[in-house]
Amino acid sequence: MAKPAERSAARLAAVQALYQMDISGKTVLDALAEFEAFWIGREVEGIEFQPSDNNFFRDILSGVVKNQREIDVRIDKALASDWPLKRVEAVLRAILRAGGYELIFRKDVPARVVITEYVDVTHGFYGEDEPGLVNAVLDKVAREVRPGELEKKAGGQDKR
């Protein structure tokens, strides 16, 4: 099993790749190839990109693309009715989609871990209200797709 830090790095890389795909129109195959060849585990322009769980990165990225319609519907339901996902800024949209994918399709990862990880990713890009928004939206999605899980007492093994 991958280390939690490698899964955290995979989540961040997936968010960055989803953002890049959203603004540039790149395909999932192009994004996977570029990030694995030039970004993950390397230093780029003075920024060191941490080694990641590449299988987890691939799963998140391809899973979001494959299931984007279902993910977007669930996120839209969790957002304010006058602020649909398409109006959300591109980085936040990528964060919510990646977190939504894990909550809906990766039941092997505890909901609390998913929410905490993506709130942490959000802190890397924003400092104001956005981390709270991500927390609230992912919490709503988790309560819908994993009823009762968040009410259970925290404990057990960390499966980041």
VOVEXVEX-16038 format. One line per 4 residues: number of its first residue (from 1); their letters; for each residue x, z, y of N, C-alpha, C. Coordinates in steps of 0.05 Angstrom, whole numbers. Example, Ala and Ser with C-alpha at 12.3 -4.5 7.8 and 13.67 -1.06 7.14 Angstrom:
BEGIN
1) as) 264,156,-114,246,156,-90,264,156,-66 | 257,142,-45,273,143,-21,258,157,1;
end
This chain:
BEGIN
1) makp) 17,0,-24,0,0,0,18,0,25 | 9,-14,45,23,-17,70,23,10,85 | 44,14,101,45,38,118,25,35,140 | 15,58,150,-4,57,173,7,41,197;
5) aers) 33,44,203,44,30,226,43,0,222 | 47,-9,198,46,-38,193,17,-48,195 | -2,-32,187,-30,-40,190,-38,-40,220 | -28,-20,235,-33,-20,264,-21,-45,277;
9) aarl) 3,-52,270,16,-76,281,0,-101,273 | -11,-102,249,-27,-125,240,-52,-127,257 | -64,-104,263,-89,-105,280,-82,-115,308 | -61,-106,319,-53,-115,346,-47,-145,345;
13) aavq) -32,-154,325,-26,-183,323,-51,-199,319 | -70,-189,304,-95,-203,299,-111,-206,325 | -112,-184,341,-126,-185,367,-112,-206,385 | -86,-206,386,-71,-225,403,-76,-254,394;
17) alyq) -76,-258,367,-81,-285,357,-110,-294,362 | -129,-276,359,-157,-283,365,-160,-290,394 | -148,-275,411,-149,-281,440,-137,-308,445 | -114,-314,434,-101,-339,438,-118,-362,428;
21) mdis) -131,-358,405,-148,-379,394,-172,-383,413 | -183,-362,424,-206,-363,442,-200,-379,467 | -177,-374,479,-171,-387,504,-157,-415,501 | -145,-420,478,-130,-445,475,-143,-465,457;
25) gktv) -162,-455,440,-175,-473,421,-159,-478,396 | -138,-462,392,-122,-465,367,-139,-459,343 | -131,-470,320,-145,-464,295,-133,-439,283 | -147,-428,264,-137,-404,250,-111,-410,236;
29) ldal) -108,-434,224,-83,-440,211,-59,-442,231 | -64,-454,254,-44,-455,275,-36,-427,284 | -56,-410,289,-50,-383,298,-35,-367,277 | -43,-369,252,-29,-355,230,0,-364,229;
33) aefe) 4,-390,229,32,-400,227,49,-392,251 | 38,-393,275,53,-386,299,60,-357,299 | 41,-340,294,46,-311,295,66,-302,273 | 62,-313,249,81,-305,228,109,-316,232;
37) afwi) 111,-339,244,137,-351,247,152,-341,272 | 137,-336,294,150,-331,319,145,-304,332 | 125,-289,323,119,-264,337,123,-239,320 | 109,-237,298,109,-213,282,137,-205,273;
41) grev) 146,-181,280,172,-171,271,195,-182,287 | 190,-195,310,211,-207,325,211,-196,354 | 232,-202,368,233,-196,397,229,-222,412 | 209,-221,430,202,-245,446,201,-237,475;
45) egie) 218,-250,491,219,-245,520,222,-215,526 | 239,-201,511,245,-173,515,225,-154,503 | 204,-165,491,183,-148,478,187,-149,448 | 189,-125,436,193,-124,407,166,-122,393;
49) fqps) 160,-141,376,136,-141,360,142,-129,333 | 127,-108,327,133,-92,303,127,-107,277 | 141,-101,256,134,-113,230,106,-105,223 | 92,-123,209,64,-117,203,58,-123,174;
53) dnnf) 35,-114,165,24,-120,139,12,-148,142 | 28,-168,135,19,-196,139,-6,-203,124 | -9,-192,100,-34,-198,85,-58,-187,100 | -56,-163,111,-77,-151,127,-83,-167,152;
57) frdi) -62,-176,166,-64,-193,189,-79,-219,182 | -71,-232,161,-85,-257,152,-114,-251,146 | -120,-229,132,-147,-222,125,-165,-218,150 | -155,-203,169,-170,-198,193,-176,-225,208;
61) lsgv) -154,-240,212,-157,-264,228,-176,-284,214 | -171,-290,189,-188,-309,175,-216,-298,170 | -219,-272,166,-245,-259,163,-262,-260,187 | -250,-256,211,-265,-258,236,-275,-287,240;
65) vknq) -257,-306,235,-265,-334,239,-287,-342,219 | -284,-334,194,-304,-342,174,-331,-328,178 | -331,-304,188,-356,-288,191,-363,-283,220 | -353,-299,238,-357,-294,267,-386,-293,275;
69) reid) -403,-309,264,-431,-309,272,-444,-282,266 | -440,-271,241,-451,-245,234,-439,-223,251 | -413,-224,255,-399,-204,271,-410,-204,300 | -413,-227,311,-422,-230,339,-451,-219,342;
73) vrid) -468,-225,322,-496,-215,324,-496,-184,324 | -480,-172,307,-480,-143,306,-468,-130,331 | -447,-143,342,-435,-133,367,-455,-136,390 | -468,-159,391,-488,-164,412,-509,-143,412;
77) kala) -519,-135,388,-539,-114,385,-529,-87,396 | -503,-82,394,-491,-57,402,-485,-56,432 | -483,-79,444,-477,-81,473,-503,-78,489 | -500,-72,515,-524,-71,532,-538,-98,532;
81) sdwp) -564,-98,532,-580,-123,530,-574,-143,552 | -566,-134,575,-560,-152,597,-530,-160,597 | -515,-153,577,-486,-159,576,-478,-168,548 | -486,-193,540,-479,-203,513,-449,-207,510;
85) lkrv) -441,-210,485,-413,-213,478,-400,-237,492 | -415,-258,496,-403,-282,509,-395,-276,538 | -406,-255,550,-398,-247,578,-375,-228,578 | -367,-217,555,-345,-198,554,-319,-213,557;
89) eavl) -300,-201,571,-274,-212,575,-260,-219,548 | -244,-239,547,-233,-250,522,-217,-230,505 | -201,-213,517,-185,-194,501,-204,-173,489 | -223,-163,505,-243,-144,494,-259,-157,472;
93) rail) -266,-182,475,-282,-196,455,-266,-198,428 | -240,-203,431,-222,-204,407,-221,-177,393 | -218,-156,409,-217,-129,398,-243,-122,384 | -266,-127,397,-291,-121,384,-296,-137,359;
97) ragg) -289,-162,359,-292,-179,335,-275,-169,312 | -250,-162,318,-232,-152,296,-242,-126,285 | -250,-108,303,-261,-82,294,-287,-85,279 | -304,-103,289,-329,-109,276,-325,-120,248;
101) yeli) -305,-138,245,-299,-149,219,-292,-127,199 | -274,-109,208,-265,-88,190,-289,-69,182 | -305,-63,201,-328,-45,196,-348,-58,176 | -353,-83,180,-373,-97,164,-362,-105,136;
105) frkd) -338,-115,135,-328,-127,111,-305,-112,97 | -292,-93,110,-270,-78,97,-278,-49,93 | -296,-45,74,-307,-18,69,-286,0,57 | -263,-12,49,-241,5,38,-227,20,61;
109) vpar) -231,12,85,-219,26,108,-240,44,121 | -236,70,123,-256,88,135,-263,80,163 | -289,82,169,-299,75,196,-284,89,218 | -279,115,214,-264,130,235,-237,118,241;
113) vvit) -224,109,220,-197,97,223,-200,71,239 | -219,54,231,-223,29,245,-228,34,275 | -247,51,281,-254,57,309,-229,67,324 | -216,87,313,-192,98,327,-170,77,331;
117) eyvd) -165,61,311,-145,40,314,-151,20,336 | -176,11,337,-182,-9,358,-185,4,386 | -192,29,387,-191,43,413,-162,44,422 | -144,50,404,-115,51,410,-105,24,420;
121) vthg) -113,2,406,-106,-25,414,-116,-30,443 | -140,-21,448,-152,-25,475,-136,-11,496 | -127,13,490,-110,28,509,-84,12,516 | -75,-5,498,-51,-21,503,-56,-42,524;
125) fyge) -81,-50,528,-88,-71,547,-102,-61,572 | -116,-39,570,-133,-29,591,-129,1,596 | -136,10,619,-133,39,625,-158,52,635 | -178,37,640,-203,47,653,-225,53,632;
129) depg) -247,39,635,-270,44,619,-271,30,592 | -253,10,589,-255,-7,565,-251,8,539 | -232,27,537,-230,41,511,-256,56,504 | -270,67,523,-296,80,518,-317,60,509;
133) lvna) -316,36,521,-335,15,512,-330,7,483 | -305,3,476,-298,-5,449,-307,17,430 | -301,42,437,-309,65,420,-340,65,416 | -355,62,437,-384,63,435,-395,40,419;
137) vldk) -385,16,424,-396,-8,409,-389,-6,380 | -364,0,373,-356,1,345,-370,25,331 | -375,47,345,-390,69,334,-418,60,326 | -431,45,344,-458,35,339,-458,16,315;
141) vare) -439,-2,314,-437,-21,291,-433,-5,265 | -415,14,266,-409,30,242,-434,45,232 | -449,56,250,-473,71,242,-494,52,230 | -494,27,238,-513,7,227,-504,-3,200;
145) vrpg) -478,-10,197,-469,-22,172,-459,-2,151 | -453,22,160,-444,43,142,-460,69,147 | -486,68,142,-502,91,148,-492,117,134 | -490,138,150,-482,164,139,-452,169,138;
149) elek) -435,148,139,-406,152,136,-395,168,159 | -402,163,183,-391,178,206,-401,207,207 | -423,213,193,-433,240,193,-418,257,172 | -405,244,153,-390,259,133,-366,273,146;
153) kagg) -359,295,135,-337,310,146,-311,294,142 | -295,294,163,-269,280,162,-251,293,141 | -235,277,128,-217,288,108,-210,267,88 | -194,274,69,-186,254,49,-162,239,57;
157) qdkr) -156,217,43,-132,202,47,-135,182,70 | -115,179,86,-114,161,109,-108,133,98 | -127,115,101,-123,87,91,-121,68,114 | -105,75,134,-101,57,157,-91,31,147;
end
